[in-house]
Amino acid sequence: MALYLTSIMSAEDVLLKLGVPLVVMFMSGWIIIRAWVNRPGVDSSGVSPAASSALFAPVLLGIYFFLLQSFTQEGLAAHAELVILYGAIFAPTFLLLLPFGITSLVRVRRRSAPLGNGLLCSAFAVWPILQVVWMCLLFGEWE
């Protein structure tokens, strides 16, 4: 099953295997964050659950595919190689989106001024550009 989910057969297959998990992760994150922010005692003014969820969805998608591939690996060396590979490929995702998402939720929890939605959306807009540039540098497309 994991081999099928990590292989690509056609364009529709890519949409099914990338699009559906990403939408499910975004929507579930949106629902969870919205429920958490709307609890009594939490100041939710200025917080966008959609923007926060958008920051976590690509991170969760990378973790999802890592877990799928880790089921096909046997041995500690293969798992360590997979961790290094995913860490290297998705470094901009983990180093840009994750801190912004966590910071936005921590500031809500501490009742301080939330990060501006413009800042969160800008981080999310810059992320794919950094991810593509990083992968081109990593795989030697730009020498």
MIDOSE-1310 file (N, C-alpha, C; in nm, 2 decimals, decimal comma, always signed):
residues 143
maly	+0,08/-0,12/+0,00/+0,00/+0,00/+0,00/+0,09/+0,13/+0,00; +0,19/+0,13/+0,08/+0,28/+0,24/+0,09/+0,35/+0,27/-0,04; +0,39/+0,16/-0,11/+0,46/+0,17/-0,23/+0,37/+0,23/-0,34; +0,24/+0,19/-0,34/+0,15/+0,25/-0,43/+0,13/+0,40/-0,40
ltsi	+0,11/+0,44/-0,28/+0,09/+0,58/-0,24/+0,21/+0,67/-0,27; +0,33/+0,61/-0,27/+0,45/+0,70/-0,30/+0,49/+0,69/-0,44; +0,42/+0,61/-0,53/+0,46/+0,61/-0,67/+0,36/+0,70/-0,75; +0,41/+0,74/-0,87/+0,33/+0,83/-0,96/+0,30/+0,76/-1,09
msae	+0,17/+0,75/-1,12/+0,13/+0,68/-1,24/+0,09/+0,77/-1,35; +0,01/+0,88/-1,32/-0,04/+0,97/-1,42/-0,07/+1,11/-1,35; -0,12/+1,20/-1,43/-0,15/+1,34/-1,37/-0,26/+1,33/-1,27; -0,36/+1,25/-1,30/-0,47/+1,23/-1,21/-0,43/+1,17/-1,08
dvll	-0,33/+1,08/-1,09/-0,27/+1,01/-0,98/-0,20/+1,11/-0,88; -0,13/+1,20/-0,94/-0,06/+1,30/-0,86/-0,17/+1,39/-0,79; -0,27/+1,43/-0,86/-0,38/+1,51/-0,79/-0,44/+1,43/-0,68; -0,46/+1,30/-0,70/-0,53/+1,22/-0,60/-0,43/+1,20/-0,48
klgv	-0,31/+1,18/-0,50/-0,21/+1,15/-0,39/-0,16/+1,27/-0,33; -0,15/+1,38/-0,39/-0,10/+1,50/-0,33/-0,21/+1,60/-0,29; -0,31/+1,61/-0,38/-0,42/+1,71/-0,35/-0,51/+1,67/-0,24; -0,56/+1,55/-0,24/-0,66/+1,50/-0,14/-0,60/+1,51/+0,00
plvv	-0,48/+1,45/+0,02/-0,42/+1,46/+0,16/-0,40/+1,61/+0,20; -0,35/+1,69/+0,11/-0,33/+1,83/+0,14/-0,46/+1,90/+0,18; -0,56/+1,88/+0,11/-0,69/+1,94/+0,14/-0,75/+1,89/+0,27; -0,73/+1,76/+0,30/-0,78/+1,70/+0,42/-0,70/+1,76/+0,54
mfms	-0,57/+1,77/+0,52/-0,49/+1,82/+0,63/-0,52/+1,97/+0,66; -0,54/+2,05/+0,55/-0,57/+2,19/+0,57/-0,71/+2,20/+0,64; -0,81/+2,13/+0,59/-0,94/+2,14/+0,65/-0,94/+2,09/+0,80; -0,88/+1,98/+0,82/-0,88/+1,93/+0,96/-0,80/+2,03/+1,05
gwii	-0,69/+2,09/+1,00/-0,62/+2,19/+1,08/-0,70/+2,31/+1,11; -0,77/+2,35/+1,01/-0,86/+2,47/+1,02/-0,97/+2,44/+1,13; -1,03/+2,33/+1,12/-1,13/+2,30/+1,22/-1,08/+2,29/+1,36; -0,96/+2,22/+1,38/-0,90/+2,21/+1,51/-0,85/+2,34/+1,56
iraw	-0,79/+2,43/+1,48/-0,74/+2,56/+1,53/-0,86/+2,65/+1,56; -0,96/+2,64/+1,47/-1,08/+2,73/+1,50/-1,15/+2,69/+1,63; -1,16/+2,56/+1,66/-1,22/+2,51/+1,78/-1,13/+2,56/+1,90; -1,00/+2,55/+1,89/-0,91/+2,58/+2,00/-0,91/+2,73/+2,02
vnrp	-0,92/+2,81/+1,92/-0,92/+2,96/+1,93/-1,05/+3,01/+1,99; -1,16/+2,94/+1,96/-1,29/+2,99/+2,00/-1,33/+2,94/+2,14; -1,24/+2,88/+2,21/-1,27/+2,83/+2,35/-1,29/+2,96/+2,44; -1,36/+2,94/+2,55/-1,37/+3,05/+2,64/-1,24/+3,08/+2,71
gvds	-1,21/+3,20/+2,72/-1,08/+3,24/+2,79/-0,97/+3,27/+2,69; -0,99/+3,24/+2,56/-0,89/+3,27/+2,46/-0,93/+3,39/+2,38; -0,84/+3,49/+2,37/-0,87/+3,61/+2,29/-0,84/+3,58/+2,14; -0,94/+3,56/+2,06/-0,93/+3,52/+1,92/-0,93/+3,64/+1,83
sgvs	-0,93/+3,76/+1,88/-0,94/+3,88/+1,79/-0,81/+3,89/+1,70; -0,82/+3,90/+1,58/-0,71/+3,91/+1,49/-0,64/+3,78/+1,44; -0,70/+3,67/+1,48/-0,64/+3,54/+1,45/-0,72/+3,48/+1,34; -0,65/+3,43/+1,24/-0,71/+3,36/+1,13/-0,67/+3,21/+1,13
paas	-0,77/+3,13/+1,17/-0,75/+2,98/+1,17/-0,71/+2,93/+1,03; -0,76/+2,99/+0,92/-0,72/+2,95/+0,79/-0,58/+2,97/+0,76; -0,53/+3,09/+0,80/-0,39/+3,12/+0,77/-0,29/+3,04/+0,85; -0,33/+3,01/+0,98/-0,25/+2,92/+1,06/-0,25/+2,78/+1,01
salf	-0,37/+2,73/+0,96/-0,38/+2,60/+0,91/-0,30/+2,58/+0,78; -0,30/+2,69/+0,70/-0,22/+2,69/+0,57/-0,07/+2,67/+0,60; -0,02/+2,72/+0,71/+0,12/+2,71/+0,74/+0,15/+2,57/+0,79; +0,06/+2,50/+0,85/+0,09/+2,36/+0,90/+0,06/+2,26/+0,79
apvl	-0,02/+2,28/+0,70/-0,06/+2,18/+0,60/+0,06/+2,12/+0,52; +0,15/+2,20/+0,46/+0,26/+2,15/+0,39/+0,36/+2,07/+0,48; +0,37/+2,11/+0,60/+0,46/+2,04/+0,70/+0,40/+1,90/+0,72; +0,27/+1,90/+0,75/+0,20/+1,77/+0,77/+0,20/+1,68/+0,65
lgiy	+0,20/+1,74/+0,53/+0,20/+1,66/+0,41/+0,34/+1,60/+0,39; +0,45/+1,67/+0,42/+0,58/+1,61/+0,42/+0,60/+1,50/+0,52; +0,54/+1,52/+0,64/+0,55/+1,42/+0,74/+0,47/+1,29/+0,70; +0,35/+1,32/+0,63/+0,27/+1,21/+0,58/+0,35/+1,12/+0,48
ffll	+0,41/+1,18/+0,39/+0,49/+1,10/+0,29/+0,61/+1,04/+0,35; +0,67/+1,10/+0,45/+0,78/+1,04/+0,52/+0,74/+0,91/+0,59; +0,62/+0,92/+0,66/+0,57/+0,80/+0,73/+0,54/+0,69/+0,63; +0,48/+0,73/+0,51/+0,44/+0,63/+0,41/+0,57/+0,56/+0,36
qsft	+0,67/+0,63/+0,33/+0,80/+0,57/+0,29/+0,87/+0,49/+0,40; +0,86/+0,54/+0,52/+0,93/+0,47/+0,63/+0,87/+0,33/+0,65; +0,75/+0,30/+0,61/+0,69/+0,17/+0,63/+0,76/+0,07/+0,53; +0,81/+0,12/+0,42/+0,87/+0,04/+0,32/+1,02/+0,01/+0,35
qegl	+1,08/+0,09/+0,44/+1,22/+0,07/+0,47/+1,24/-0,03/+0,58; +1,35/-0,10/+0,57/+1,39/-0,19/+0,68/+1,53/-0,16/+0,72; +1,55/-0,16/+0,85/+1,68/-0,13/+0,91/+1,70/+0,01/+0,95; +1,78/+0,03/+1,05/+1,81/+0,16/+1,10/+1,88/+0,26/+1,00
aaha	+1,97/+0,20/+0,92/+2,04/+0,29/+0,83/+1,94/+0,34/+0,72; +1,85/+0,26/+0,68/+1,75/+0,31/+0,58/+1,66/+0,42/+0,63; +1,62/+0,40/+0,76/+1,54/+0,50/+0,83/+1,62/+0,63/+0,85; +1,74/+0,62/+0,89/+1,83/+0,74/+0,90/+1,85/+0,81/+0,77
elvi	+1,87/+0,73/+0,66/+1,89/+0,79/+0,53/+1,76/+0,87/+0,49; +1,64/+0,81/+0,52/+1,52/+0,87/+0,48/+1,50/+1,00/+0,56; +1,53/+1,00/+0,69/+1,52/+1,12/+0,77/+1,61/+1,24/+0,72; +1,73/+1,20/+0,68/+1,83/+1,30/+0,63/+1,78/+1,35/+0,49
lyga	+1,73/+1,26/+0,41/+1,67/+1,30/+0,28/+1,56/+1,40/+0,29; +1,46/+1,36/+0,37/+1,34/+1,45/+0,39/+1,38/+1,58/+0,46; +1,47/+1,57/+0,55/+1,51/+1,69/+0,62/+1,58/+1,79/+0,52; +1,66/+1,73/+0,43/+1,74/+1,82/+0,34/+1,64/+1,87/+0,23
ifap	+1,55/+1,79/+0,18/+1,46/+1,84/+0,07/+1,36/+1,94/+0,13; +1,31/+1,92/+0,24/+1,20/+2,00/+0,29/+1,25/+2,10/+0,40; +1,38/+2,13/+0,40/+1,43/+2,23/+0,50/+1,36/+2,36/+0,49; +1,33/+2,43/+0,37/+1,26/+2,55/+0,38/+1,12/+2,54/+0,44
tfll	+1,06/+2,43/+0,42/+0,92/+2,41/+0,47/+0,93/+2,40/+0,62; +1,02/+2,33/+0,68/+1,03/+2,31/+0,82/+1,09/+2,44/+0,89; +1,18/+2,51/+0,82/+1,24/+2,62/+0,88/+1,17/+2,76/+0,86; +1,07/+2,76/+0,77/+1,00/+2,88/+0,75/+0,85/+2,87/+0,80
llpf	+0,78/+2,77/+0,75/+0,64/+2,76/+0,79/+0,62/+2,72/+0,93; +0,69/+2,62/+0,98/+0,67/+2,57/+1,11/+0,69/+2,68/+1,22; +0,80/+2,76/+1,22/+0,81/+2,86/+1,32/+0,70/+2,97/+1,32; +0,66/+3,01/+1,20/+0,56/+3,11/+1,19/+0,42/+3,05/+1,24
gits	+0,39/+2,93/+1,21/+0,27/+2,87/+1,26/+0,27/+2,85/+1,41; +0,38/+2,80/+1,46/+0,39/+2,78/+1,61/+0,38/+2,92/+1,68; +0,46/+3,01/+1,63/+0,46/+3,15/+1,69/+0,32/+3,21/+1,69; +0,24/+3,19/+1,58/+0,11/+3,25/+1,58/+0,02/+3,19/+1,68
lvrv	+0,03/+3,06/+1,71/-0,05/+2,99/+1,81/-0,01/+3,02/+1,95; +0,12/+3,03/+1,97/+0,18/+3,06/+2,10/+0,14/+3,20/+2,14; +0,14/+3,30/+2,05/+0,10/+3,43/+2,08/-0,05/+3,44/+2,12; -0,13/+3,36/+2,06/-0,27/+3,36/+2,10/-0,29/+3,30/+2,24
rrrs	-0,21/+3,20/+2,26/-0,22/+3,13/+2,39/-0,18/+3,23/+2,51; -0,07/+3,31/+2,48/-0,02/+3,40/+2,58/-0,10/+3,53/+2,59; -0,20/+3,54/+2,50/-0,28/+3,66/+2,49/-0,21/+3,78/+2,46; -0,10/+3,77/+2,38/-0,03/+3,89/+2,33/-0,09/+3,91/+2,18
aplg	-0,04/+4,02/+2,13/-0,09/+4,06/+1,99/-0,06/+3,95/+1,89; -0,15/+3,90/+1,82/-0,12/+3,79/+1,72/-0,04/+3,84/+1,60; +0,03/+3,75/+1,54/+0,10/+3,79/+1,42/+0,00/+3,83/+1,32; +0,03/+3,93/+1,24/-0,06/+3,98/+1,14/-0,09/+3,88/+1,03
ngll	-0,21/+3,88/+0,98/-0,25/+3,79/+0,88/-0,17/+3,82/+0,75; -0,13/+3,94/+0,73/-0,05/+3,97/+0,61/+0,09/+3,91/+0,62; +0,15/+3,91/+0,74/+0,28/+3,84/+0,77/+0,27/+3,69/+0,75; +0,16/+3,63/+0,80/+0,14/+3,49/+0,78/+0,12/+3,45/+0,63
csaf	+0,04/+3,53/+0,56/+0,02/+3,50/+0,42/+0,15/+3,53/+0,34; +0,23/+3,63/+0,38/+0,35/+3,65/+0,31/+0,45/+3,54/+0,33; +0,46/+3,48/+0,45/+0,54/+3,37/+0,47/+0,50/+3,25/+0,39; +0,36/+3,23/+0,38/+0,31/+3,12/+0,30/+0,34/+3,14/+0,15
avwp	+0,34/+3,27/+0,10/+0,36/+3,30/-0,04/+0,51/+3,29/-0,07; +0,60/+3,32/+0,02/+0,74/+3,31/-0,01/+0,79/+3,16/+0,00; +0,72/+3,08/+0,07/+0,76/+2,94/+0,09/+0,78/+2,86/-0,04; +0,68/+2,86/-0,13/+0,71/+2,78/-0,25/+0,83/+2,83/-0,34
ilqv	+0,85/+2,96/-0,34/+0,96/+3,01/-0,41/+1,09/+2,96/-0,35; +1,10/+2,97/-0,21/+1,22/+2,92/-0,15/+1,24/+2,77/-0,16; +1,13/+2,70/-0,16/+1,13/+2,55/-0,17/+1,19/+2,51/-0,31; +1,14/+2,58/-0,42/+1,19/+2,55/-0,55/+1,33/+2,59/-0,57
vwmc	+1,37/+2,70/-0,52/+1,51/+2,75/-0,53/+1,60/+2,65/-0,46; +1,56/+2,61/-0,34/+1,64/+2,52/-0,26/+1,66/+2,39/-0,33; +1,55/+2,34/-0,38/+1,56/+2,21/-0,45/+1,65/+2,22/-0,58; +1,64/+2,33/-0,65/+1,73/+2,35/-0,77/+1,87/+2,35/-0,72
llfg	+1,90/+2,42/-0,62/+2,04/+2,43/-0,56/+2,08/+2,29/-0,51; +1,99/+2,22/-0,44/+2,03/+2,10/-0,38/+2,06/+1,99/-0,49; +1,98/+1,99/-0,60/+2,00/+1,88/-0,70/+2,08/+1,93/-0,82; +2,15/+2,04/-0,80/+2,24/+2,09/-0,90/+2,19/+2,14/-1,03
ewe	+2,07/+2,19/-1,03/+2,01/+2,25/-1,15/+2,07/+2,39/-1,18; +2,11/+2,46/-1,07/+2,18/+2,59/-1,09/+2,32/+2,58/-1,04; +2,41/+2,57/-1,13/+2,55/+2,56/-1,09/+2,63/+2,68/-1,12
